[in-house]
C-alpha cells in the first residue's frame, strides 16, 4: 500500500499545501489544497474520500475537485465522514450559495457526489481497485473529528493518521492494540503558542511528548509530524528534536520525522 502526501501543512504558503493524502490511487484521506496538484486523470481515479472533520484546511479542495472531474466519472464520488461533518458540508458548502449542491446535480438519482455517515470505531472496506480496510479512530477537536487507520486488504501494517486532535487517551489505547507501520500525527503549534494550541485543541511539542509516552513498551515505528504552521515549522521541529534526543520524558528511541509534501510512504 502506498500513501502519497499531497498536503501536510497547517496553512498555505509557497510549497505548502493543506492536509490531503492519496492512498494507492483510489482513496483520498482529507481534501485540503494539496489535491490541486493532482492531474485530472488522477482526480478522476479517486472513488472514495474519507474526511477527518469539517475545517476548511481539510475540505477546501473537495467541491473544486468534484467540479473538475464530474464529467469524467460514471459513478458519484463517495464521501465518508462523521454525520456532523456531512451536515456542515451540506449547510455551508454544498448549499447553492457557496457552491452547487452536487448531491442533487445533475439529478438526485444520479448525483455527482454521495455522502455516507460513519462513526468512531466503525470498520470500512473501501477501494474499487485496491481494497483497503479502514478503521475510524477517535479524535479530540473543536468540532466533531476522527482519525483513521488504513491497511491493505492483502495484509500488512496500518498507516495511522491522528487527524486534528489534542490529548486523546482512547486513540492510544486502540492503536496500541493494532499493528502500526507508520504514524502520522499533528503538531500545529510550538511550545511558545501552547496556550493557543490548547484552546484550539491542537498539539504542541510538549503535549505531543506526553501523548507519545502512551505508546506501549516495545512498540517501534516511524512517527511523522504533520500540520505544522509554516511560520513555526522550524521552531516546532527543533523542540521535537530536543525531546526525541532524550531531553524530555526519555523518548530517545523514537524515530520522529517531519512530514513533507510530495513524500511517499510505503507500507
LINHUNOR-V762506 format. One record per pair of residues at least 6 apart in sequence whose ideal C-beta (glycine too) atoms are under 7 Angstrom apart, sorted by the first residue. I is the first residue (numbers start at 1). J is the second residue. Records with the same first field share a line. If there is no record, write none. Layout:
I = J ; J
//
This chain:
1 = 23 ; 24 ; 132 ; 151 ; 152 ; 156 ; 159 ; 267
2 = 24 ; 264 ; 266
3 = 21 ; 23 ; 159 ; 265
4 = 21 ; 22 ; 264
5 = 21 ; 259 ; 260 ; 261 ; 262 ; 263
6 = 17 ; 20 ; 21 ; 22 ; 34 ; 35 ; 37 ; 38
7 = 17 ; 18 ; 19 ; 20 ; 32 ; 33 ; 34 ; 261
8 = 19 ; 226 ; 227 ; 259 ; 260 ; 261
9 = 16 ; 17 ; 18 ; 228 ; 230
10 = 188 ; 227 ; 228 ; 229
11 = 229 ; 230
12 = 18 ; 33
13 = 230
15 = 261
16 = 230
17 = 32 ; 33 ; 34 ; 37 ; 261
18 = 32 ; 33 ; 34 ; 57 ; 60
19 = 30 ; 32 ; 57 ; 58 ; 226 ; 227
20 = 28 ; 30 ; 31 ; 32 ; 34 ; 35 ; 61
21 = 29 ; 30
22 = 28
23 = 29 ; 132 ; 150
24 = 127 ; 130
25 = 45 ; 129
26 = 45 ; 46 ; 47 ; 48 ; 127 ; 128 ; 129 ; 130
27 = 48 ; 126 ; 127 ; 132
28 = 46 ; 49
29 = 50 ; 148 ; 161
30 = 51 ; 52 ; 58
31 = 49 ; 51 ; 58 ; 59 ; 61 ; 62 ; 65
32 = 57 ; 58 ; 60 ; 61
33 = 60 ; 61
34 = 261
35 = 61 ; 65
36 = 61
40 = 68 ; 69 ; 72
43 = 65 ; 68 ; 69
44 = 69 ; 72 ; 73
46 = 77
47 = 78 ; 128
48 = 78 ; 80 ; 126
49 = 62 ; 77 ; 79 ; 80
50 = 80 ; 81 ; 134 ; 148
51 = 58 ; 59 ; 79 ; 81 ; 85
52 = 58 ; 139 ; 145 ; 146 ; 147 ; 163 ; 164
53 = 85 ; 141 ; 143 ; 144 ; 145 ; 163 ; 164
54 = 85 ; 88 ; 89 ; 143
55 = 143 ; 164
59 = 89
63 = 93 ; 94 ; 99
66 = 77 ; 102 ; 112 ; 113
70 = 112
76 = 111 ; 112 ; 113 ; 114
77 = 112 ; 113
78 = 114 ; 116
79 = 113 ; 115 ; 116
80 = 116 ; 118 ; 124
81 = 118
82 = 118 ; 144 ; 146
83 = 117
84 = 143 ; 144
85 = 144
86 = 115 ; 117
92 = 98
93 = 99
94 = 101 ; 102 ; 103
95 = 101
102 = 111 ; 112 ; 113
103 = 111 ; 113 ; 114 ; 115
104 = 111
105 = 111 ; 112
118 = 124 ; 136
119 = 136
120 = 136 ; 137 ; 138 ; 146
121 = 136
122 = 136
123 = 133 ; 135
124 = 134
125 = 131 ; 133 ; 153
126 = 132 ; 134
131 = 153
132 = 150 ; 151 ; 152 ; 153
133 = 151 ; 153
134 = 148 ; 150
135 = 148 ; 149
136 = 146 ; 148
137 = 146 ; 147 ; 148 ; 149 ; 171 ; 174
138 = 146 ; 168 ; 170 ; 171
139 = 145 ; 146 ; 147 ; 162 ; 163 ; 164 ; 165 ; 168
140 = 165 ; 166 ; 167 ; 168 ; 201
141 = 164 ; 165 ; 201
142 = 200 ; 201
145 = 163 ; 164 ; 165
146 = 163
147 = 161 ; 162 ; 163 ; 165 ; 171
148 = 161
149 = 158 ; 160 ; 175 ; 178
150 = 158 ; 159
151 = 157 ; 158
156 = 181 ; 267
157 = 179 ; 180 ; 181 ; 267
158 = 178 ; 179 ; 180 ; 181
159 = 181 ; 182 ; 265 ; 267
160 = 175 ; 180 ; 182 ; 183 ; 184
161 = 184
162 = 171 ; 184 ; 185 ; 186
164 = 186 ; 202 ; 227
165 = 171 ; 186
166 = 198 ; 201 ; 202 ; 203 ; 207
167 = 207 ; 210 ; 211
169 = 214
172 = 214 ; 215
176 = 215 ; 216 ; 219
180 = 221
181 = 221 ; 267
182 = 221 ; 222 ; 224 ; 265 ; 267
183 = 221 ; 223
184 = 224 ; 226 ; 259
185 = 223 ; 225 ; 226
186 = 202 ; 203 ; 226 ; 227
187 = 203 ; 204 ; 205 ; 208 ; 225 ; 227 ; 228 ; 236 ; 240
188 = 197 ; 202 ; 203 ; 227 ; 228 ; 229
189 = 196 ; 197 ; 202 ; 204 ; 229 ; 232
190 = 204 ; 205 ; 232 ; 235 ; 236 ; 239
191 = 204 ; 205 ; 206 ; 239
193 = 204
194 = 204 ; 206
197 = 203 ; 204 ; 207
203 = 211
205 = 236 ; 239 ; 240 ; 243
208 = 240
209 = 243 ; 248 ; 249 ; 251
212 = 223 ; 251 ; 254
213 = 249 ; 251
222 = 255 ; 257
223 = 254 ; 255 ; 256
224 = 257 ; 259
225 = 237 ; 240 ; 256 ; 258 ; 259
226 = 259
228 = 236
237 = 258
240 = 256
242 = 248
243 = 249 ; 251
244 = 251 ; 254 ; 256
245 = 252
246 = 252
//
